[in-house]
Amino acid sequence: MVEIKLKKGKEKAVLQRHPWVFSGAVDKIKGKADNGDVVKVLDNSGDFLAYGYFNDQSRVAVRLIEWNEETQIDEDWYEQKINQAVAARADLLKAEDTNALRLIFSEADFLPGLIVDKYADFLSVQILSTGIEKAKDIIIDKLCKALNPTGIFDRSDATARTHEGITAENGLLWGEAPAEFIAVKENGITYHINIAEGQKSGFYCDQRDNRLLLAAYAKGKSVLDCFSYSGGFSLNAMQNGASEVTSVDSSALAIETLKQNIELNKFVKHKHTAIQSDVNKQLRAFKEEGKKFDIVVLDPPKYAPSRSALDRAARAYKDLNRLGMLLLEPGGLLATFSCSGAVDIETFKQIIAWAALDAGKEVQIIKQFSQPEDHPVRISFPEGEYLKGLLLRVL
Ligand code: SAH
């Protein structure tokens, strides 16, 4: 096996079980590794540190997977990791009112670059590292063994793949192809998912808990759901008796799916407006009309894909939140989210403070949102904590 010796002092993060070795930490490579090969990482004096997937095209030269030298990275290893991840979700898998969940969450489940979501009897897979790409057949086999799915679909069309030098894939990997829309349940609400073309892997199951938490405040209230996608926050608010709901998203497929979901749940009697538009434009238009809401939800896409994009992203978050605050009735609630891993909760709070000053509003934090149990954060990998949000009372 090829050996990667680290520069002096660079073993620290590995010993702390952080799963990334940056290319700048590498001192010498003994042998010739192909991208995606499992390599041995050694400290500068030659002592074993960990095994990981090698890639010389990525900023992360080795994605670590195993810290025990005696352990072999073979079929059994993959089976064990997959079964461990599935076992950790046993309660969710048994839940009667939910059948959309994340089964494997990359580094958090010791399989860096592998994301597997379960949507009813189908699996949606994203492969974002060459190491996982090489083990694809084994992984499919073990997923079938553990879960007996109807079909496995490859949604590896994310831009993250290009950082690893692998091409995008979108197609059936195994079994039956899903219908254009399949129905799933989350907290008792039914959603249509387009596995092949929907955003990300088809659905945002990471907002499952937050949709419920927010809906608890929605009874009798007017709700503006910005970046609504297929209506997660909108439908939960309706379910809980919101007086009217307005959903805004720029994607035609998102709005179409949301309308299907309203029918599927027999919510057609609820007062609802779906607007296909750019949120920034629409918020400005509402402001000019003098329109106000009791609750505003802001769940934008990732504004900061990396640390270098932080300044620009901070300004975009600030502006968005300032506008959201200005559309609230006095004492109204703003549920605001960031799914940028590069923006931590403290930075997010600072951005909100800055937005509040600009809006001329007093703002209280009444709740903090995070990601649900099927998106665990490994304590040695804080970067895995990407979804954060605040429920604010805007005075
Ligand atoms: N809140 C959603 C998930 C939001 S994902 C849920 O609970 O499922 C982000 C959404 O923002 C996507 O649906 C995307 O189409 C939409 N989007 C991205 N940029 C936008 C923009 N400038 N204006 C309106 N919608 C936008």
Boltz pocket constraint, residues with backbone or C-beta under 6 A from the ligand:
constraints:
  - pocket:
      binder: B
      contacts: [[A, 199], [A, 203], [A, 204], [A, 207], [A, 226], [A, 227], [A, 228], [A, 229], [A, 230], [A, 231], [A, 232], [A, 233], [A, 248], [A, 249], [A, 250], [A, 251], [A, 254], [A, 277], [A, 278], [A, 279], [A, 280], [A, 299], [A, 300], [A, 301]]
      max_distance: 6.0
